[in-house]
Amino acid sequence: MSADRPHILVVGGGYVGMYTALELQKKAKKARITVVDPQPHMTYQPFLPEAAAGNLEPRHVVAPLRKTLRHAHIITGYVDSVDHAHKTAHITPVVGNPYELTYDHIILAPGSVSRTLPIPGLKEHAVGFKTIGEAIYLRNQVLGELDAADSTDDPELRKAATTFTFVGGGYAGIEALAELEDMVRDAVKYYETLSQSDIRFVLVEASQRILPEVGPEMGAYTVQRLLDRGIDIRLNTFLQSCEDGIVKLSDGDEFPSRTVVWTAGVKAHPMLANTDLPLDERGRVTCLPTLQVVDPDGNVVEGAWSAGDCAAVPDLSSETPGATCSPSAQHAVRQAKRLGANLGILLNGGQPEDYRHKHVGSVASLGLYKGVAQVYGIKTKGFAAWFMHRSYHLSRVPTFNRKVRVLADWTLALFLRREVVALGQLHDPRASFELFATPTPAARPTATPAAPAGGKAGDAESAKPAAKPAETAKPAETVKPAQPTEAVEVADEAPEKAPVAR
């Protein structure tokens, strides 16, 4: 390590990691920047519902880190632990042996992961909605279940295949449900034995309202609009189990459902527990408003920084004592830019500045041409809110290249219908190859018997034993596809092992 060229290690390549590195490339040009993430791209999560519903090409909602961060070294791998006392991080690349990496400054930005509960069947049968792999999987799963329902005469199987359960009434759950319900409404007209009356979407929310970010009035409006579309909404209700294709709720109801989507909150990434840095009771890194890590005595931890979902950053715009910034993309992007600027200021001998940002509002899509918004206290709904949602996120998606591609997708969608076909084989691309690459025993040749005396050749032919039918491949059962893999659309989803997540 050199004092003239300090090494900055960025843990995570999501909102905070990527935007901080971008800022550092401008404000700390002499620094050596290393970004570690198990994925070689940053995912713009607000566009995941549209990618799942087929309105956007999945590759257009991710920004490749190596192309975006031209002056940083990108390591595709995991930060397993951090020994900040010795300024050393333990790295496990996706391929190869683990090694240690030293640094001068570390930026902890692993983000958050889905907050799950010990519900029977949840781990085995549900899917989250935070990655592009999960979005692709969910699209294929939903359309694959429609294919299954249209191909069977078993009424119980049809009912289970056409029932889709979403748990969690926040942004991720509502937008995913609304966009996929729109997609299914478009798709079902192409299935001869299915109609809209066969389709059932169920939303399960533990609290008494949904979308709390847009306020009670807009939340109630959203509930009514979803009810008008035939969506079954269960408020003040908990998921009790989802085993053997049966969903059981706390209100005593149970029903068959082969698709369960879990979007009931997030928590700080568990890898933070493998560091010697101070954490709060929720597992977040404790920070000052300058985004420097601070210990319980109020002392700055030299060379350590954090922001985003994994950081407890004081909210200076709040009137509530001790309030911290909410885990939102709006805060993450702005904190990242402030963090990058502050580190650049510090390296040049200046004093870091406080992060202060008043939340301007929220926008949410409820499917094509439908939405709700509350911006600067002004409430908007319907087409206007949907247009605001698209306009805002188009302006925020990283890189000019991605903005153009997203806009092109939307423009084409005005003239061409969305494609509604399942590509379920993406999740097991070698299945067909393995099936037919397995050699089958060759049939033993049978000698042709001689024609009996006085008989005809045809008699000899008829005397042959019937040939044994060739063994045929067992048809694949209609089951839920394997867990999501990003390989086909973007990049391989690395195995789970307390990784850096966005």
C-alpha positions as CSV (number, residue, x, y, z in Angstrom):
1,M,0.0,0.0,0.0
2,S,1.2,3.5,-0.8
3,A,0.4,6.8,0.8
4,D,0.5,8.4,-2.6
5,R,-2.0,5.9,-4.0
6,P,-4.3,4.6,-1.3
7,H,-6.2,1.4,-1.9
8,I,-10.0,1.6,-1.4
9,L,-11.9,-1.7,-1.1
10,V,-15.6,-1.5,-2.0
11,V,-17.6,-4.5,-0.6
12,G,-20.6,-4.9,-2.9
13,G,-21.4,-3.7,-6.4
14,G,-25.0,-2.6,-5.9
15,Y,-26.4,0.9,-5.6
16,V,-23.9,2.1,-3.0
17,G,-20.9,0.2,-4.3
18,M,-21.2,1.2,-7.9
19,Y,-22.2,4.8,-7.4
20,T,-19.5,5.4,-4.7
21,A,-16.9,3.9,-7.1
22,L,-18.1,6.2,-9.9
23,E,-17.8,9.2,-7.6
24,L,-14.3,8.1,-6.4
25,Q,-13.1,7.8,-10.0
26,K,-13.8,11.6,-10.3
27,K,-12.9,12.8,-6.8
28,A,-10.0,10.5,-5.9
29,K,-8.2,9.9,-9.2
30,K,-5.0,8.8,-7.5
31,A,-6.6,6.1,-5.5
32,R,-6.6,2.4,-6.4
33,I,-10.2,1.1,-6.3
34,T,-11.3,-2.5,-6.0
35,V,-14.9,-3.6,-6.1
36,V,-15.9,-7.1,-4.9
37,D,-19.3,-8.6,-5.7
38,P,-20.5,-12.2,-6.6
39,Q,-22.2,-10.8,-9.7
40,P,-20.4,-8.9,-12.5
41,H,-23.3,-6.4,-12.7
42,M,-25.4,-4.0,-10.7
43,T,-29.2,-4.6,-10.8
44,Y,-31.6,-1.7,-11.0
45,Q,-34.2,-3.3,-8.8
46,P,-37.2,-0.9,-9.5
47,F,-37.3,-2.4,-13.0
48,L,-37.4,-6.0,-11.9
49,P,-41.2,-6.2,-12.1
50,E,-41.2,-5.1,-15.7
51,A,-38.5,-7.5,-16.6
52,A,-40.5,-10.3,-15.0
53,A,-43.6,-9.3,-16.9
54,G,-41.8,-9.1,-20.3
55,N,-42.0,-5.3,-20.7
56,L,-38.2,-5.0,-20.5
57,E,-35.4,-7.1,-21.7
58,P,-33.7,-8.5,-18.5
59,R,-30.2,-7.6,-19.7
60,H,-31.3,-3.9,-19.9
61,V,-32.0,-3.6,-16.2
62,V,-28.5,-4.5,-15.2
63,A,-25.3,-2.4,-15.6
64,P,-22.1,-4.4,-16.2
65,L,-19.5,-3.3,-13.5
66,R,-16.4,-3.7,-15.7
67,K,-17.9,-1.6,-18.4
68,T,-19.3,1.1,-16.1
69,L,-16.3,1.3,-13.7
70,R,-13.5,1.5,-16.2
71,H,-10.8,2.6,-13.7
72,A,-11.6,0.1,-11.0
73,H,-10.6,-3.5,-10.5
74,I,-13.6,-5.8,-10.3
75,I,-13.3,-9.0,-8.4
76,T,-16.2,-11.5,-9.0
77,G,-16.4,-13.2,-5.7
78,Y,-17.3,-12.9,-2.0
79,V,-15.9,-11.0,1.0
80,D,-16.3,-13.6,3.7
81,S,-14.9,-11.6,6.6
82,V,-13.1,-8.3,7.4
83,D,-10.4,-7.8,10.0
84,H,-10.4,-4.0,10.1
85,A,-7.9,-3.9,13.0
86,H,-5.3,-5.2,10.4
87,K,-7.1,-3.7,7.4
88,T,-7.4,-7.1,5.8
89,A,-10.4,-8.7,4.0
90,H,-10.8,-12.4,3.2
91,I,-11.8,-12.9,-0.4
92,T,-13.2,-16.0,-2.0
93,P,-13.4,-15.7,-5.8
94,V,-16.1,-17.6,-7.7
95,V,-13.3,-19.6,-9.2
96,G,-10.0,-20.4,-7.5
97,N,-8.6,-20.4,-4.0
98,P,-9.4,-17.8,-1.3
99,Y,-6.9,-15.1,-0.5
100,E,-6.4,-12.0,1.7
101,L,-6.6,-8.5,0.4
102,T,-5.2,-5.5,2.3
103,Y,-6.6,-1.9,2.0
104,D,-6.3,1.6,3.3
105,H,-10.1,2.4,3.3
106,I,-13.0,0.0,3.2
107,I,-16.6,0.8,2.1
108,L,-19.1,-1.7,3.4
109,A,-22.0,-1.9,0.9
110,P,-23.2,-5.5,0.8
111,G,-26.8,-4.3,0.9
112,S,-29.6,-6.4,2.2
113,V,-31.1,-9.8,1.8
114,S,-34.7,-11.1,2.1
115,R,-35.9,-11.3,5.7
116,T,-37.4,-14.7,6.1
117,L,-39.2,-16.5,9.0
118,P,-39.1,-20.1,10.1
119,I,-42.3,-21.0,8.2
120,P,-42.7,-24.7,7.2
121,G,-42.0,-25.0,3.4
122,L,-40.9,-21.4,2.9
123,K,-37.2,-22.2,2.2
124,E,-38.0,-25.2,0.1
125,H,-40.9,-23.8,-2.1
126,A,-40.9,-20.0,-2.1
127,V,-38.9,-17.6,-4.2
128,G,-37.8,-14.0,-3.4
129,F,-37.8,-11.0,-5.7
130,K,-34.5,-9.1,-5.4
131,T,-32.3,-10.4,-8.3
132,I,-32.6,-10.6,-12.0
133,G,-32.4,-14.3,-11.7
134,E,-35.4,-14.4,-9.5
135,A,-37.4,-12.2,-11.9
136,I,-36.6,-14.4,-14.9
137,Y,-37.4,-17.5,-12.8
138,L,-40.8,-16.1,-11.7
139,R,-41.8,-15.2,-15.2
140,N,-41.0,-18.7,-16.4
141,Q,-42.6,-20.3,-13.4
142,V,-45.9,-18.4,-13.9
143,L,-46.1,-19.1,-17.6
144,G,-45.0,-22.7,-17.1
145,E,-47.9,-23.2,-14.7
146,L,-50.3,-21.9,-17.3
147,D,-48.9,-24.4,-19.7
148,A,-49.3,-27.2,-17.2
149,A,-52.9,-26.2,-16.4
150,D,-53.8,-26.1,-20.1
151,S,-52.3,-29.6,-20.6
152,T,-54.1,-31.6,-17.9
153,D,-57.6,-32.6,-17.1
154,D,-56.9,-32.9,-13.3
155,P,-59.0,-30.2,-11.7
156,E,-56.9,-30.1,-8.5
157,L,-53.7,-29.7,-10.5
158,R,-55.3,-27.0,-12.6
159,K,-56.4,-25.1,-9.5
160,A,-52.9,-25.3,-7.9
161,A,-51.2,-24.3,-11.1
162,T,-53.4,-21.2,-11.6
163,T,-53.1,-19.9,-8.1
164,F,-50.3,-17.5,-7.4
165,T,-49.5,-16.3,-3.8
166,F,-47.6,-13.2,-2.9
167,V,-46.6,-12.5,0.7
168,G,-45.7,-8.9,1.5
169,G,-47.5,-5.7,0.6
170,G,-44.6,-3.4,0.1
171,Y,-43.2,-2.0,-3.1
172,A,-41.6,-5.2,-4.3
173,G,-44.7,-7.4,-3.6
174,I,-47.3,-5.0,-5.0
175,E,-45.4,-4.1,-8.2
176,A,-44.4,-7.7,-8.9
177,L,-48.0,-9.0,-8.4
178,A,-49.5,-6.2,-10.4
179,E,-47.2,-6.6,-13.4
180,L,-47.4,-10.4,-13.4
181,E,-51.2,-10.2,-13.2
182,D,-51.2,-7.9,-16.2
183,M,-49.0,-10.4,-18.0
184,V,-51.2,-13.4,-17.2
185,R,-54.3,-11.5,-18.3
186,D,-52.6,-11.0,-21.7
187,A,-51.4,-14.6,-21.8
188,V,-54.5,-16.5,-20.8
189,K,-56.4,-15.6,-24.1
190,Y,-53.9,-17.9,-25.9
191,Y,-54.8,-21.0,-23.9
192,E,-57.8,-23.0,-25.2
193,T,-59.0,-24.5,-21.9
194,L,-58.2,-21.5,-19.6
195,S,-60.1,-18.3,-19.0
196,Q,-59.6,-15.4,-16.7
197,S,-62.0,-16.9,-14.2
198,D,-59.6,-19.8,-13.7
199,I,-56.8,-17.4,-12.5
200,R,-56.3,-16.5,-8.9
201,F,-53.8,-14.1,-7.4
202,V,-53.6,-13.9,-3.6
203,L,-51.9,-11.1,-1.7
204,V,-51.0,-11.8,2.0
205,E,-50.0,-8.9,4.2
206,A,-49.5,-9.0,8.0
207,S,-50.4,-5.4,8.6
208,Q,-53.6,-3.6,8.1
209,R,-52.6,-1.7,4.9
210,I,-50.3,-2.0,1.9
211,L,-47.8,0.4,0.4
212,P,-47.3,2.5,3.6
213,E,-44.7,4.7,1.7
214,V,-47.5,6.4,-0.3
215,G,-49.7,7.1,2.7
216,P,-53.1,5.7,3.9
217,E,-55.2,7.3,1.2
218,M,-53.1,6.0,-1.7
219,G,-52.7,2.6,0.0
220,A,-56.5,2.3,0.3
221,Y,-56.9,3.3,-3.4
222,T,-54.4,0.6,-4.4
223,V,-56.3,-2.0,-2.4
224,Q,-59.5,-1.1,-4.3
225,R,-57.9,-1.1,-7.7
226,L,-56.4,-4.6,-7.0
227,L,-59.8,-5.9,-5.8
228,D,-61.4,-4.5,-9.0
229,R,-59.0,-6.7,-10.9
230,G,-60.2,-9.8,-9.0
231,I,-57.1,-10.1,-6.8
232,D,-57.7,-11.7,-3.4
233,I,-56.2,-9.5,-0.6
234,R,-55.7,-10.8,2.9
235,L,-54.8,-8.0,5.4
236,N,-53.8,-8.7,9.0
237,T,-53.0,-12.2,7.9
238,F,-49.8,-14.3,8.1
239,L,-48.5,-17.2,6.0
240,Q,-48.4,-20.3,8.3
241,S,-47.0,-22.9,5.9
242,C,-46.6,-23.7,2.2
243,E,-45.9,-27.4,2.1
244,D,-46.9,-30.0,-0.5
245,G,-48.4,-27.4,-2.7
246,I,-50.9,-26.2,0.0
247,V,-50.8,-22.7,1.4
248,K,-52.2,-22.2,4.9
249,L,-53.0,-18.8,6.3
250,S,-53.5,-17.5,9.9
251,D,-57.2,-16.8,9.2
252,G,-57.8,-20.5,8.9
253,D,-58.0,-20.6,5.1
254,E,-55.9,-23.0,3.0
255,F,-55.8,-23.5,-0.7
256,P,-53.6,-25.2,-3.3
257,S,-50.9,-23.0,-4.9
258,R,-47.7,-24.0,-6.7
259,T,-46.2,-20.5,-6.8
260,V,-45.3,-18.6,-3.6
261,V,-43.4,-15.3,-3.8
262,W,-41.9,-13.9,-0.6
263,T,-41.4,-10.1,-0.4
264,A,-42.0,-9.5,3.3
265,G,-39.1,-7.2,4.1
266,V,-35.3,-7.2,4.1
267,K,-32.5,-7.3,6.6
268,A,-28.8,-6.2,6.6
269,H,-26.5,-8.6,4.9
270,P,-25.3,-11.4,7.4
271,M,-21.7,-11.1,6.2
272,L,-21.5,-7.9,8.4
273,A,-21.4,-10.2,11.5
274,N,-18.1,-11.6,10.2
275,T,-16.4,-8.2,10.7
276,D,-14.9,-6.5,13.7
277,L,-16.8,-3.3,13.0
278,P,-19.6,-1.9,15.3
279,L,-23.2,-3.0,14.5
280,D,-26.6,-1.9,15.9
281,E,-29.3,-4.2,17.2
282,R,-30.5,-4.8,13.6
283,G,-27.1,-5.9,12.4
284,R,-26.4,-2.6,10.5
285,V,-23.1,-0.8,10.6
286,T,-23.3,2.3,12.8
287,C,-22.4,5.5,11.1
288,L,-22.1,9.2,11.5
289,P,-24.0,11.6,9.2
290,T,-20.7,11.8,7.3
291,L,-21.1,8.1,6.5
292,Q,-17.9,7.2,8.5
293,V,-18.3,4.2,10.8
294,V,-18.5,5.2,14.4
295,D,-18.0,3.0,17.6
296,P,-20.3,2.9,20.6
297,D,-18.3,5.7,22.3
298,G,-18.8,8.0,19.4
299,N,-15.3,7.7,18.0
300,V,-14.7,7.5,14.2
301,V,-13.3,4.2,13.1
302,E,-10.5,5.3,10.8
303,G,-10.7,4.1,7.2
304,A,-14.2,2.5,7.5
305,W,-17.3,3.8,5.7
306,S,-20.8,2.5,4.9
307,A,-24.1,3.5,3.4
308,G,-27.4,2.1,2.1
309,D,-29.5,-0.8,3.5
310,C,-26.7,-2.2,5.6
311,A,-25.9,1.1,7.4
312,A,-27.6,2.9,10.3
313,V,-27.2,6.5,9.1
314,P,-28.8,9.3,11.2
315,D,-31.7,10.9,9.4
316,L,-31.0,14.6,9.9
317,S,-34.2,15.6,8.2
318,S,-36.4,13.7,10.6
319,E,-37.9,15.3,13.7
320,T,-37.8,11.9,15.5
321,P,-34.8,11.6,17.8
322,G,-32.5,8.8,16.9
323,A,-34.2,8.2,13.5
324,T,-32.1,6.5,10.8
325,C,-32.6,6.7,7.0
326,S,-35.0,4.2,5.6
327,P,-33.7,1.4,3.3
328,S,-34.6,2.8,-0.1
329,A,-32.9,3.3,-3.4
330,Q,-33.5,7.0,-3.1
331,H,-31.3,7.2,0.0
332,A,-28.8,4.6,-1.2
333,V,-27.9,6.5,-4.4
334,R,-27.6,9.9,-2.7
335,Q,-25.6,8.5,0.2
336,A,-23.2,6.8,-2.2
337,K,-22.5,10.1,-4.0
338,R,-22.0,11.8,-0.6
339,L,-19.7,9.0,0.6
340,G,-17.6,9.1,-2.5
341,A,-17.3,12.9,-2.3
342,N,-16.4,12.8,1.4
343,L,-13.7,10.2,1.0
344,G,-12.2,12.3,-1.8
345,I,-12.3,15.4,0.4
346,L,-10.6,13.5,3.2
347,L,-7.9,12.2,1.0
348,N,-7.2,15.7,-0.1
349,G,-7.0,17.0,3.5
350,G,-10.5,18.4,3.9
351,Q,-13.4,17.7,6.3
352,P,-16.2,15.4,5.3
353,E,-19.7,16.9,5.1
354,D,-23.0,15.5,6.6
355,Y,-25.5,13.6,4.5
356,R,-28.9,15.3,4.6
357,H,-31.8,14.5,2.3
358,K,-35.5,15.0,2.8
359,H,-37.5,12.2,1.2
360,V,-39.3,13.8,-1.7
361,G,-42.0,11.1,-2.1
362,S,-42.7,7.7,-3.6
363,V,-44.0,6.3,-6.9
364,A,-45.3,2.8,-7.6
365,S,-46.5,1.0,-10.7
366,L,-49.7,-1.1,-10.6
367,G,-49.2,-2.6,-14.0
368,L,-49.4,-1.1,-17.5
369,Y,-50.8,2.5,-17.5
370,K,-51.7,2.2,-13.8
371,G,-49.9,3.6,-10.7
372,V,-49.9,5.6,-7.5
373,A,-47.6,8.4,-6.3
374,Q,-47.1,10.9,-3.5
375,V,-44.5,13.5,-4.3
376,Y,-43.9,16.6,-2.2
377,G,-47.2,15.8,-0.6
378,I,-49.1,15.8,-3.9
379,K,-51.1,12.6,-4.5
380,T,-51.4,11.2,-8.0
381,K,-53.0,8.1,-9.3
382,G,-53.8,6.3,-12.6
383,F,-52.0,7.0,-15.8
384,A,-50.3,10.2,-14.5
385,A,-48.7,8.3,-11.6
386,W,-47.6,5.5,-13.9
387,F,-46.0,8.0,-16.2
388,M,-44.2,9.6,-13.3
389,H,-42.9,6.2,-12.1
390,R,-41.4,5.4,-15.5
391,S,-40.0,8.9,-16.0
392,Y,-38.4,9.0,-12.6
393,H,-36.7,5.6,-12.9
394,L,-35.6,6.2,-16.5
395,S,-33.8,9.3,-15.2
396,R,-32.2,7.3,-12.4
397,V,-31.2,4.0,-14.2
398,P,-27.4,4.1,-14.5
399,T,-25.5,4.8,-17.7
400,F,-26.7,6.4,-20.9
401,N,-26.5,3.1,-22.7
402,R,-29.1,1.6,-20.3
403,K,-31.4,4.6,-20.6
404,V,-31.5,4.2,-24.4
405,R,-32.1,0.5,-24.3
406,V,-35.0,0.8,-21.7
407,L,-36.6,3.6,-23.7
408,A,-36.3,1.4,-26.9
409,D,-38.0,-1.5,-25.1
410,W,-40.9,0.7,-24.1
411,T,-41.2,2.2,-27.6
412,L,-41.4,-1.2,-29.2
413,A,-44.0,-2.3,-26.7
414,L,-46.3,0.4,-28.0
415,F,-46.5,-1.4,-31.4
416,L,-45.8,-5.0,-30.6
417,R,-47.5,-7.3,-28.0
418,R,-45.4,-8.7,-25.2
419,E,-44.0,-12.2,-25.7
420,V,-45.8,-14.6,-23.3
421,V,-43.8,-17.9,-23.6
422,A,-42.1,-19.8,-20.8
423,L,-38.4,-20.6,-21.2
424,G,-38.3,-22.9,-18.3
425,Q,-35.4,-25.0,-19.7
426,L,-33.1,-22.0,-18.9
427,H,-33.0,-23.2,-15.3
428,D,-31.7,-26.6,-16.3
429,P,-30.1,-26.1,-19.8
430,R,-28.2,-29.5,-19.8
431,A,-31.2,-31.7,-19.0
432,S,-31.9,-32.5,-22.7
433,F,-28.3,-33.1,-23.5
434,E,-27.8,-35.4,-20.5
435,L,-30.9,-37.3,-21.3
436,F,-29.9,-38.2,-24.9
437,A,-26.1,-38.4,-24.1
438,T,-26.8,-41.4,-21.8
439,P,-26.2,-44.5,-23.9
440,T,-29.1,-47.1,-23.9
441,P,-28.4,-50.8,-24.3
442,A,-28.5,-51.9,-28.0
443,A,-31.1,-54.5,-28.9
444,R,-29.7,-58.1,-29.3
445,P,-29.9,-59.2,-33.0
446,T,-32.3,-62.1,-33.5
447,A,-31.6,-64.7,-36.3
448,T,-34.4,-65.2,-38.9
449,P,-35.7,-68.8,-38.7
450,A,-35.8,-70.9,-41.8
451,A,-39.2,-71.3,-43.6
452,P,-40.9,-74.5,-42.6
453,A,-41.1,-77.3,-45.2
454,G,-43.8,-76.5,-47.7
455,G,-44.4,-73.1,-46.1
456,K,-44.1,-69.7,-47.6
457,A,-41.6,-67.0,-46.9
458,G,-44.4,-65.0,-45.4
459,D,-44.9,-67.7,-42.8
460,A,-41.3,-67.5,-41.7
461,E,-41.7,-63.7,-41.4
462,S,-44.8,-64.1,-39.3
463,A,-43.0,-66.6,-37.1
464,K,-40.6,-63.9,-35.8
465,P,-41.0,-62.9,-32.2
466,A,-42.4,-59.5,-31.7
467,A,-39.7,-56.9,-31.3
468,K,-39.3,-55.5,-27.8
469,P,-40.4,-51.9,-27.7
470,A,-37.6,-49.4,-27.4
471,E,-37.3,-47.9,-24.0
472,T,-38.7,-44.4,-24.1
473,A,-37.8,-41.5,-21.9
474,K,-40.0,-40.9,-19.0
475,P,-41.9,-37.6,-19.7
476,A,-40.9,-34.8,-17.4
477,E,-43.2,-34.2,-14.5
478,T,-44.8,-30.8,-14.3
479,V,-43.1,-29.4,-11.3
480,K,-41.7,-26.0,-10.2
481,P,-38.5,-25.2,-12.1
482,A,-35.2,-25.2,-10.3
483,Q,-34.0,-22.2,-8.4
484,P,-33.2,-19.1,-10.6
485,T,-30.0,-19.0,-12.6
486,E,-28.8,-15.9,-14.2
487,A,-26.5,-17.6,-16.7
488,V,-28.6,-17.4,-19.8
489,E,-29.8,-13.9,-19.5
490,V,-26.9,-12.2,-17.7
491,A,-24.4,-14.0,-15.5
492,D,-24.2,-17.1,-13.3
493,E,-25.9,-16.7,-9.9
494,A,-23.2,-17.7,-7.5
495,P,-23.9,-20.2,-4.7
496,E,-25.2,-18.9,-1.4
497,K,-22.6,-18.7,1.4
498,A,-23.0,-15.5,3.3
499,P,-22.0,-13.6,0.1
500,V,-21.9,-10.0,-0.7
501,A,-25.4,-9.2,-2.0
502,R,-26.9,-6.1,-3.4
